Amino acid sequence: MSDTQQRIAELVKNNEVLLFMKGSASFPMCGFSGRAIQILKASGVDPKTVATVNVLEDDEIRQGIKEFSNWPTIPQLYVKGEFIGGSDIMMEMYESGELQKVLGKA
């Protein structure tokens, strides 16, 4: 496992709700990342409690997370160490109530 993959694995393991995104929760730098934060808010999660990783600040993480999850796009949400998906998956799960269950907010 590369150093980058190991760093990502540690982040995923050590944060209950983790969002790899462009920008930060208070200043998303792409529409999909902003939408992911809004979905988390709508699900009852305080954005201040979400660990975020700004992939624009670290090109190794930006590329490495795509390999780690085998998912080509960002943002990527992890809850309790499990890969959930990007903003489209998050929206589908939110609309069905499944995301709130995963987040413990149902």
Secondary structure, DSSP 8 states (H G I E B T S, - for coil): --HHHHHHHHHHHH-SEEEEESB-SSSBSSHHHHHHHHHHHHTT--GGGSEEEEGGG-HHHHHHHHHHHT--SS-EEEETTEEEE-HHHHHHHHHHTHHHHHTT--
